[in-house]
Amino acid sequence: QVQLVESGGGLVQPGGSLRLSCSASGSIFNFRTTVMAWYRQAPGNQREVVATITGSGTTNYADSVKGRFAISRDNAKNTVYLQMNSLKPEDTAVYYCYRPNTWGQGTQVTVSS
């Protein structure tokens, strides 16, 4: 069974930075070739995709985070990252790591002064 475990969330002031990590594990799971993604869900809102990265490193971002967030992966560590800079209050949400058919438990990010 595949497991995704996120870490790195917390409280940060507007304009600050955080780096989220997602560690993947499982017996039948070729991390190197799997598309990984970060989603987020704010209270009262639907879950939305933030960023995706293919096994070869091609990335895509939601318009709301372009130029501020960066997704990356370390295939040797089965880990995907989300570097978040210039954070805004509207970035406040629970952030989830995702691979096809599997979600992490989520990590809370709160941007507030």
C-alpha positions as CSV (number, residue, x, y, z in Angstrom):
1,Q,0.0,0.0,0.0
2,V,1.3,3.4,-1.0
3,Q,1.6,6.1,1.8
4,L,2.3,9.8,1.4
5,V,3.4,11.8,4.5
6,E,3.5,15.6,4.4
7,S,5.5,17.8,6.7
8,G,6.7,21.4,6.9
9,G,3.4,23.3,7.5
10,G,3.0,26.0,10.1
11,L,2.2,29.7,10.8
12,V,4.1,32.3,8.8
13,Q,3.7,36.0,8.4
14,P,2.7,37.5,5.0
15,G,5.7,37.7,2.7
16,G,7.4,34.8,4.5
17,S,8.4,31.4,3.2
18,L,7.8,27.7,4.0
19,R,8.9,24.5,2.4
20,L,6.6,21.5,2.4
21,S,7.9,17.9,2.0
22,C,6.1,14.8,1.0
23,S,7.7,11.4,1.6
24,A,6.4,8.5,-0.4
25,S,6.6,4.8,0.4
26,G,5.0,1.6,-0.6
27,S,5.8,-1.8,-1.9
28,I,4.3,-1.3,-5.4
29,F,5.2,2.2,-6.4
30,N,7.7,3.4,-9.0
31,F,8.2,6.9,-7.6
32,R,10.6,7.9,-10.4
33,T,8.0,7.6,-13.1
34,T,5.0,8.9,-11.1
35,V,3.4,12.3,-11.6
36,M,3.2,14.0,-8.2
37,A,1.1,17.0,-7.2
38,W,0.3,19.4,-4.4
39,Y,-3.3,20.4,-3.7
40,R,-4.8,22.7,-1.2
41,Q,-8.1,23.2,0.4
42,A,-9.2,26.3,2.3
43,P,-12.2,26.3,4.6
44,G,-15.4,26.5,2.6
45,N,-13.6,26.0,-0.7
46,Q,-13.1,23.0,-3.0
47,R,-9.7,21.3,-3.1
48,E,-7.6,22.8,-5.9
49,V,-4.4,21.8,-7.6
50,V,-1.4,24.0,-6.8
51,A,1.4,22.4,-8.7
52,T,2.4,19.2,-10.5
53,I,5.6,17.6,-11.5
54,T,6.3,14.6,-13.8
55,G,8.9,12.0,-13.3
56,S,11.2,13.8,-15.7
57,G,10.7,17.1,-13.9
58,T,8.2,19.0,-16.0
59,T,6.2,21.3,-13.8
60,N,2.9,23.1,-13.9
61,Y,1.4,25.7,-11.5
62,A,-1.9,27.3,-10.7
63,D,-2.0,30.9,-11.9
64,S,-2.4,32.0,-8.3
65,V,1.0,30.7,-7.3
66,K,3.1,31.1,-10.4
67,G,6.4,32.9,-9.7
68,R,6.0,32.3,-5.9
69,F,5.9,28.6,-5.5
70,A,8.2,25.9,-6.8
71,I,7.7,22.2,-6.9
72,S,10.6,19.8,-7.0
73,R,11.4,16.2,-6.4
74,D,14.3,14.0,-5.2
75,N,13.8,10.6,-6.7
76,A,16.6,9.1,-4.6
77,K,14.6,10.0,-1.5
78,N,11.1,9.4,-2.9
79,T,10.3,12.9,-1.8
80,V,8.5,15.8,-3.4
81,Y,8.8,19.4,-2.2
82,L,6.9,22.6,-2.4
83,Q,8.9,25.8,-1.8
84,M,6.4,28.6,-1.0
85,N,7.7,32.2,-1.1
86,S,6.0,35.6,-0.8
87,L,3.2,33.9,1.0
88,K,-0.2,35.7,1.2
89,P,-3.1,35.3,3.6
90,E,-5.1,33.7,0.8
91,D,-2.5,30.9,0.6
92,T,-3.9,29.7,4.0
93,A,-5.1,26.2,3.6
94,V,-4.5,22.5,4.3
95,Y,-2.0,21.3,1.7
96,Y,-2.1,17.8,0.4
97,C,0.4,15.7,-1.4
98,Y,-1.1,13.5,-4.2
99,R,-0.2,10.7,-6.6
100,P,-2.8,8.9,-8.6
101,N,-5.3,7.3,-6.2
102,T,-3.5,8.3,-3.1
103,W,-3.7,11.3,-0.8
104,G,-1.5,12.4,2.1
105,Q,-3.1,13.4,5.4
106,G,-2.5,17.1,4.8
107,T,-0.5,19.8,6.5
108,Q,-1.9,23.1,7.7
109,V,-0.4,26.3,6.3
110,T,-1.5,29.6,7.9
111,V,-0.4,33.0,6.7
112,S,-1.2,35.7,9.1
113,S,0.3,38.6,10.9
